[in-house]
């Protein structure tokens, strides 16, 4: 059977002149479909994993005899490690192979998911630790999945559609995980959600081994050691700083800022991030290439809903005709509109008058911003840095999930007077979301104008 790259069948005229990076995928459309399905499963399982502790939170809380407030770390710990360790996993994939890191990611994800289920016989602390270690799996998966797709398809319409599919499964993944974990918690026992999830991860690891071709890595630069290519000092500083800042914000939502260690950790984390930026400015092979860093400011993320698939398909069609910066701007508008409707929702409002509209609008922000951000970096970066491109966008996406929980929790804690005025606290938290979405809209508009001026000069 003959073999060729996925990109060699592109229907985009511009793509036909491109030379794809790796070969070895079977020519059969069936094999291509399996390949895309398995790679997109990384995104689906990541978002499903997030929902595992959100939907059945009451049942988990009852098992550990604790409050739902104390279990906020069950979700925050997962997103913390996803957003922090994803920072360096793309570089690991660039060095050791994206296929290897992809398979290891699913195996690690499955192992700690199963252990998370067994934590029912332990305590809440062990459960939170399992969730934190569980998040390292998606951190390995996401940037390397993006890199695999980025190196398989040359720039063009087909690549845009594949990345839109990658983004489109996120809403479905969250909904799927929430639905099945809730059903299992109510009808059977909540640990079964984690055990079945872990087994599913192992199955995807096997499918990845079968469907993703082995690719010989590019010969490394002889003037740099592996230690330098990994940017080890930068990786340690970056991950440490992100974890400390994130931990401080999320812990402040539980203990408050009056506890000295919360703001002390925040200050130390900020100082370490300053050290990280200094290290990156001197590194021979930095994790954050300076020439690409400005492209990240528009990356945003949102929750899941039923209109995500429609948004992804339309975005895929638009990406071949409209600048990604324009699509990013409209994505930020969708985020802002959804948050504004949520913040202004009156008490007792019927579902169809407000919440349903939010469910229709908000996913357009997710499914327009994610593929746009990925394509902007994927097309701008060289092929040997596709893993870094995936890491940068996914770091912002997943780290913002955990940080957003921390921001909202802190605002709710203080404005709501530690639970005495829940409505006022929730309102303040949602208005914080409006402000963040509005900031994203302003940044996206500036990026759109700069891109438009640059295209006119060209």
C-alpha positions as CSV (number, residue, x, y, z in Angstrom):
1,X,0.0,0.0,0.0
2,X,1.3,3.4,-0.9
3,X,2.0,6.0,1.8
4,X,1.8,9.8,1.8
5,X,1.2,12.6,4.2
6,X,-2.2,13.8,5.2
7,X,-1.4,17.1,3.7
8,X,-0.6,15.8,0.3
9,X,-4.3,15.4,-0.5
10,X,-5.1,19.1,0.4
11,X,-7.7,20.8,-1.8
12,X,-6.2,24.2,-1.1
13,X,-4.1,25.5,-4.1
14,X,-1.6,27.1,-1.8
15,X,-1.1,23.9,0.1
16,X,-0.1,22.0,-3.0
17,X,3.1,23.9,-3.2
18,X,4.0,23.1,0.4
19,X,6.3,20.2,1.4
20,X,4.7,18.4,4.3
21,X,7.0,17.4,7.1
22,X,6.5,13.7,7.7
23,X,5.4,10.7,5.8
24,X,4.2,7.3,6.7
25,X,0.4,7.7,7.1
26,X,-1.6,5.3,4.9
27,X,-3.3,6.8,1.9
28,X,-6.7,5.4,2.9
29,X,-9.2,8.0,4.1
30,X,-10.2,5.5,6.8
31,X,-6.8,5.6,8.3
32,X,-6.7,9.4,8.1
33,X,-10.1,9.5,9.9
34,X,-8.8,7.3,12.7
35,X,-5.7,9.4,13.0
36,X,-7.6,12.6,13.3
37,X,-10.1,11.0,15.8
38,X,-7.3,9.7,18.1
39,X,-5.5,13.0,18.1
40,X,-8.7,15.0,18.7
41,X,-9.4,12.6,21.6
42,X,-6.7,14.4,23.5
43,X,-8.8,17.5,23.6
44,X,-12.0,15.6,24.3
45,X,-10.5,13.7,27.2
46,X,-8.9,16.7,28.7
47,X,-12.1,18.6,29.0
48,X,-14.0,15.4,30.1
49,X,-11.4,15.0,32.8
50,X,-12.1,18.6,34.1
51,X,-15.8,17.8,34.5
52,X,-15.2,14.6,36.4
53,X,-15.0,16.5,39.7
54,X,-17.5,19.2,38.9
55,X,-20.7,17.4,38.0
56,X,-20.6,14.8,40.9
57,X,-19.2,17.3,43.4
58,X,-21.9,16.7,46.0
59,X,-21.4,12.9,45.9
60,X,-17.6,13.3,46.2
61,X,-18.0,15.7,49.1
62,X,-20.3,13.3,50.9
63,X,-17.7,10.4,50.5
64,X,-15.0,12.5,52.2
65,X,-17.4,14.1,54.7
66,X,-16.3,17.6,53.7
67,X,-17.8,20.7,52.2
68,X,-18.0,21.5,48.5
69,X,-16.0,24.6,49.2
70,X,-13.1,22.5,50.5
71,X,-13.3,20.4,47.4
72,X,-12.7,23.4,45.1
73,X,-9.1,22.1,44.8
74,X,-10.4,19.0,43.1
75,X,-11.0,21.1,39.9
76,X,-8.3,23.7,40.5
77,X,-5.5,21.2,41.1
78,X,-6.3,19.5,37.8
79,X,-6.2,22.7,35.8
80,X,-3.2,24.0,37.7
81,X,-1.0,21.1,36.6
82,X,-2.4,21.1,33.1
83,X,-1.7,24.8,32.7
84,X,1.7,24.7,34.4
85,X,3.4,21.5,33.0
86,X,2.0,22.0,29.5
87,X,4.4,24.9,29.4
88,X,7.4,22.5,28.9
89,X,5.8,19.4,27.4
90,X,5.8,20.8,23.9
91,X,9.6,21.2,24.1
92,X,9.9,17.6,25.4
93,X,7.9,16.5,22.3
94,X,10.2,18.5,20.0
95,X,13.2,16.7,21.4
96,X,12.0,13.2,22.2
97,X,9.1,12.8,19.7
98,X,5.5,14.0,19.8
99,X,4.2,10.5,19.2
100,X,6.0,9.2,22.3
101,X,4.9,12.0,24.5
102,X,1.3,11.6,23.2
103,X,1.2,7.9,24.1
104,X,2.9,8.5,27.5
105,X,0.4,11.3,28.2
106,X,-2.6,9.0,27.8
107,X,-0.9,6.2,29.9
108,X,-0.2,8.7,32.7
109,X,-3.7,10.2,32.4
110,X,-5.2,6.7,32.8
111,X,-3.1,5.7,35.7
112,X,-3.9,8.6,37.9
113,X,-7.6,8.6,36.9
114,X,-7.8,5.0,38.2
115,X,-5.9,6.0,41.4
116,X,-8.3,8.9,41.8
117,X,-11.2,6.4,42.0
118,X,-9.4,4.4,44.6
119,X,-8.9,7.5,46.7
120,X,-12.5,6.9,48.0
121,X,-10.9,4.6,50.6
122,X,-8.4,7.3,51.6
123,X,-9.1,11.0,52.1
124,X,-9.7,14.3,50.4
125,X,-6.0,15.2,50.4
126,X,-5.0,12.1,48.5
127,X,-7.9,12.7,46.0
128,X,-6.7,16.3,45.4
129,X,-3.2,15.0,44.8
130,X,-4.5,12.4,42.3
131,X,-6.3,15.2,40.5
132,X,-3.1,17.2,40.4
133,X,-1.1,14.3,39.0
134,X,-3.9,13.5,36.7
135,X,-3.5,16.9,35.1
136,X,0.0,16.1,34.0
137,X,-1.4,13.7,31.5
138,X,-3.3,16.4,29.5
139,X,-0.3,18.6,29.8
140,X,1.7,16.0,27.9
141,X,-1.2,15.3,25.4
142,X,-2.4,18.7,24.2
143,X,0.7,20.5,22.8
144,X,2.0,17.2,21.3
145,X,-1.4,16.6,19.7
146,X,-1.3,20.1,18.2
147,X,2.2,19.5,17.0
148,X,1.3,16.2,15.4
149,X,-1.5,17.9,13.4
150,X,0.6,21.0,12.7
151,X,3.4,18.9,11.2
152,X,1.0,16.6,9.2
153,X,-0.9,19.3,7.4
154,X,0.7,22.2,5.4
155,X,-0.9,25.7,5.8
156,X,-4.3,25.8,4.0
157,X,-8.0,25.2,4.3
158,X,-7.6,21.5,5.2
159,X,-5.3,22.3,8.1
160,X,-7.8,24.9,9.4
161,X,-10.7,22.4,9.3
162,X,-8.7,19.8,11.2
163,X,-7.7,22.3,13.9
164,X,-11.4,23.4,14.1
165,X,-12.3,19.8,14.7
166,X,-9.7,19.7,17.4
167,X,-11.3,22.7,19.1
168,X,-14.9,21.5,18.5
169,X,-14.6,18.4,20.6
170,X,-13.9,20.5,23.7
171,X,-17.6,21.4,24.5
172,X,-18.6,17.8,23.7
173,X,-15.9,16.5,25.9
174,X,-16.9,18.5,28.9
175,X,-20.6,17.7,28.5
176,X,-19.8,14.0,27.9
177,X,-17.7,13.8,31.0
178,X,-20.2,15.6,33.2
179,X,-23.1,13.5,31.9
180,X,-21.5,10.1,32.5
181,X,-19.8,11.0,35.8
182,X,-23.2,12.3,37.1
183,X,-25.1,9.2,35.9
184,X,-22.5,6.8,37.4
185,X,-22.5,8.8,40.7
186,X,-26.2,8.7,41.0
187,X,-26.9,5.1,39.7
188,X,-23.7,3.3,40.7
189,X,-20.8,5.0,42.6
190,X,-18.8,8.0,41.7
191,X,-15.4,6.2,41.6
192,X,-16.6,4.2,38.6
193,X,-16.5,7.4,36.6
194,X,-12.7,7.6,37.2
195,X,-12.1,3.9,36.7
196,X,-13.9,3.9,33.3
197,X,-12.2,7.1,32.3
198,X,-8.8,5.6,33.1
199,X,-9.5,2.5,31.0
200,X,-10.6,4.7,28.1
201,X,-7.3,6.6,28.3
202,X,-5.4,3.3,28.1
203,X,-7.5,2.4,25.0
204,X,-6.6,5.7,23.4
205,X,-2.9,5.1,24.2
206,X,-3.1,1.8,22.2
207,X,-4.9,3.5,19.3
208,X,-2.3,6.2,19.3
209,X,0.5,3.7,19.1
210,X,-1.3,2.0,16.1
211,X,-2.5,5.0,14.2
212,X,0.2,7.7,14.7
213,X,3.3,6.9,12.6
214,X,6.7,6.9,14.0
215,X,8.7,9.9,12.8
216,X,12.5,10.1,12.9
217,X,13.3,13.2,14.9
218,X,15.2,16.0,13.3
219,X,19.0,15.9,14.1
220,X,19.6,18.1,17.1
221,X,21.9,21.1,17.1
222,X,25.4,19.8,17.9
223,X,26.4,23.0,19.6
224,X,23.7,22.5,22.3
225,X,23.4,19.8,24.9
226,X,20.1,18.2,25.8
227,X,20.1,20.2,29.0
228,X,20.3,23.4,27.0
229,X,17.7,22.3,24.4
230,X,15.3,21.6,27.2
231,X,16.0,25.1,28.7
232,X,16.0,23.3,32.0
233,X,16.6,26.3,34.2
234,X,13.8,28.2,32.4
235,X,11.5,25.2,32.7
236,X,12.1,24.9,36.5
237,X,11.6,28.6,37.1
238,X,8.5,28.8,34.8
239,X,6.7,25.8,36.2
240,X,7.5,26.8,39.8
241,X,6.3,30.4,39.3
242,X,3.1,29.3,37.6
243,X,2.3,26.8,40.4
244,X,2.9,29.2,43.2
245,X,0.9,32.0,41.7
246,X,-2.0,29.7,40.9
247,X,-1.9,28.0,44.3
248,X,-2.0,31.4,46.1
249,X,-5.0,32.6,44.2
250,X,-7.0,29.4,44.6
251,X,-6.0,29.0,48.3
252,X,-7.1,32.6,48.9
253,X,-10.6,31.6,47.9
254,X,-10.6,29.0,50.7
255,X,-8.5,30.6,53.5
256,X,-8.6,34.2,52.5
257,X,-5.8,36.8,52.1
258,X,-5.5,37.3,55.8
259,X,-3.5,34.1,56.1
260,X,0.1,35.2,55.5
261,X,1.3,32.3,53.4
262,X,-1.2,33.1,50.6
263,X,0.2,36.5,49.7
264,X,3.7,35.3,50.5
265,X,3.5,32.5,48.0
266,X,2.0,35.0,45.5
267,X,4.9,37.4,45.9
268,X,7.5,34.6,45.6
269,X,5.7,33.3,42.5
270,X,5.8,36.7,40.8
271,X,9.5,37.0,41.7
272,X,10.3,33.6,40.2
273,X,8.4,34.5,37.1
274,X,10.5,37.6,36.8
275,X,13.6,35.3,37.1
276,X,12.1,33.1,34.4
277,X,11.8,36.0,32.0
278,X,15.4,36.9,32.7
279,X,16.5,33.3,32.1
280,X,14.5,33.3,28.8
281,X,16.2,36.5,27.6
282,X,19.6,34.8,28.0
283,X,18.8,31.2,27.0
284,X,20.2,29.8,23.8
285,X,17.0,27.8,23.1
286,X,14.2,29.5,25.1
287,X,10.8,28.0,25.9
288,X,9.3,31.3,24.9
289,X,10.8,32.5,21.7
290,X,10.7,36.3,21.9
291,X,9.6,36.8,18.3
292,X,6.4,34.8,18.9
293,X,5.4,35.8,22.4
294,X,3.3,38.8,21.3
295,X,0.9,36.5,19.4
296,X,-0.4,34.9,22.6
297,X,-2.2,37.8,24.2
298,X,-5.5,37.0,22.4
299,X,-5.8,33.3,23.5
300,X,-9.0,32.7,25.6
301,X,-11.2,29.9,26.7
302,X,-14.8,29.3,27.8
303,X,-17.2,26.6,28.9
304,X,-19.0,24.0,26.9
305,X,-22.4,24.0,25.2
306,X,-24.5,22.4,22.5
307,X,-23.7,24.9,19.7
308,X,-19.9,24.2,19.7
309,X,-20.0,21.9,16.7
310,X,-21.8,24.4,14.5
311,X,-19.4,27.2,15.6
312,X,-16.4,25.0,14.7
313,X,-17.6,24.1,11.2
314,X,-18.4,27.7,10.4
315,X,-15.1,28.8,11.8
316,X,-13.3,26.2,9.7
317,X,-14.9,27.7,6.6
318,X,-14.1,31.3,7.6
319,X,-10.5,30.6,8.4
320,X,-9.8,30.0,4.7
321,X,-11.3,33.3,3.8
322,X,-10.9,35.7,6.7
323,X,-7.8,36.6,8.8
324,X,-7.5,34.7,12.0
325,X,-7.1,38.0,13.9
326,X,-10.6,39.0,12.8
327,X,-12.1,35.7,13.9
328,X,-10.2,36.1,17.2
329,X,-11.9,39.5,17.7
330,X,-15.4,38.1,17.2
331,X,-14.5,35.3,19.5
332,X,-13.8,37.8,22.3
333,X,-17.1,39.5,21.6
334,X,-18.9,36.2,22.1
335,X,-17.1,35.7,25.4
336,X,-18.0,39.3,26.5
337,X,-21.7,38.9,25.5
338,X,-22.1,35.6,27.2
339,X,-20.5,36.8,30.4
340,X,-22.6,40.0,30.4
341,X,-25.8,38.0,30.0
342,X,-24.7,35.8,32.9
343,X,-23.8,38.7,35.2
344,X,-27.1,40.5,34.5
345,X,-29.4,37.4,34.8
346,X,-32.3,38.2,37.2
347,X,-33.3,35.8,39.9
348,X,-36.1,33.5,38.8
349,X,-35.5,34.1,35.1
350,X,-36.7,31.2,33.0
351,X,-34.0,29.0,31.3
352,X,-35.1,29.8,27.8
353,X,-35.0,33.6,28.2
354,X,-31.4,33.9,29.4
355,X,-29.4,30.8,30.2
356,X,-30.3,29.1,26.9
357,X,-29.1,32.2,25.0
358,X,-25.8,32.1,27.0
359,X,-25.4,28.5,26.0
360,X,-25.7,29.4,22.3
361,X,-23.4,32.4,22.4
362,X,-20.5,31.4,24.6
363,X,-19.2,28.4,22.7
364,X,-18.5,30.6,19.7
365,X,-15.8,32.3,21.8
366,X,-14.2,28.9,22.5
367,X,-14.5,27.4,19.0
368,X,-13.4,30.6,17.2
369,X,-10.5,31.6,19.5
370,X,-8.8,28.2,20.0
371,X,-8.3,27.3,16.3
372,X,-7.4,30.9,15.4
373,X,-4.8,31.1,18.1
374,X,-3.4,27.7,17.2
375,X,-3.2,28.5,13.5
376,X,-1.6,31.9,14.1
377,X,1.3,30.3,16.0
378,X,1.4,27.1,13.9
379,X,1.8,29.0,10.7
380,X,4.3,31.5,12.2
381,X,6.6,29.0,13.9
382,X,9.1,26.7,12.1
383,X,8.2,23.0,11.9
384,X,10.8,22.0,14.5
385,X,9.0,24.2,17.1
386,X,5.4,23.0,16.5
387,X,5.4,21.5,20.0
388,X,6.3,24.8,21.5
389,X,3.5,26.5,19.5
390,X,1.0,24.0,21.0
391,X,2.4,24.5,24.5
392,X,2.1,28.3,24.4
393,X,-1.5,28.4,23.4
394,X,-2.6,25.4,25.6
395,X,-0.7,26.9,28.6
396,X,-2.7,30.1,28.4
397,X,-5.9,28.1,27.8
398,X,-5.6,25.6,30.6
399,X,-3.8,27.9,33.1
400,X,-6.6,30.4,32.7
401,X,-9.1,27.8,33.7
402,X,-7.5,27.3,37.1
403,X,-6.6,31.0,37.6
404,X,-10.2,31.9,36.7
405,X,-11.4,29.7,39.5
406,X,-9.0,31.5,41.8
407,X,-10.0,35.0,40.7
408,X,-13.7,34.2,40.9
409,X,-13.3,32.5,44.3
410,X,-11.4,35.4,45.8
411,X,-13.9,38.0,44.6
412,X,-16.8,35.9,45.8
413,X,-15.2,35.3,49.2
414,X,-14.7,39.0,50.0
415,X,-17.7,40.6,48.3
416,X,-20.0,37.8,49.5
417,X,-18.6,38.1,53.0
418,X,-17.5,34.5,53.2
419,X,-20.8,33.1,52.1
420,X,-23.1,35.4,54.1
421,X,-24.3,37.0,50.9
422,X,-24.1,34.4,48.2
423,X,-25.9,36.3,45.4
424,X,-23.8,39.4,45.8
425,X,-20.6,37.3,45.8
426,X,-21.7,35.4,42.7
427,X,-22.6,38.7,40.9
428,X,-19.2,40.1,41.6
429,X,-17.5,37.0,40.3
430,X,-19.4,37.1,37.1
431,X,-18.7,40.8,36.6
432,X,-15.1,39.9,37.0
433,X,-15.6,37.6,34.1
434,X,-17.1,40.5,32.1
435,X,-14.1,42.6,32.8
436,X,-11.6,39.9,31.7
437,X,-13.6,39.2,28.5
438,X,-13.7,42.9,27.8
439,X,-10.0,43.1,28.2
440,X,-9.6,40.3,25.8
441,X,-11.8,42.1,23.3
442,X,-9.6,45.3,23.5
443,X,-6.4,43.3,23.0
444,X,-8.0,41.3,20.1
445,X,-9.1,44.6,18.4
446,X,-5.5,46.0,18.7
447,X,-4.1,42.8,17.3
448,X,-6.6,42.9,14.4
449,X,-5.7,46.5,13.6
450,X,-1.9,45.7,13.7
451,X,-2.4,42.7,11.5
452,X,-4.5,44.7,9.0
453,X,-1.9,47.5,8.8
454,X,0.8,44.9,8.3
455,X,-1.1,43.3,5.4
456,X,-1.6,46.7,3.7
457,X,2.1,47.5,3.9
458,X,2.9,44.0,2.4
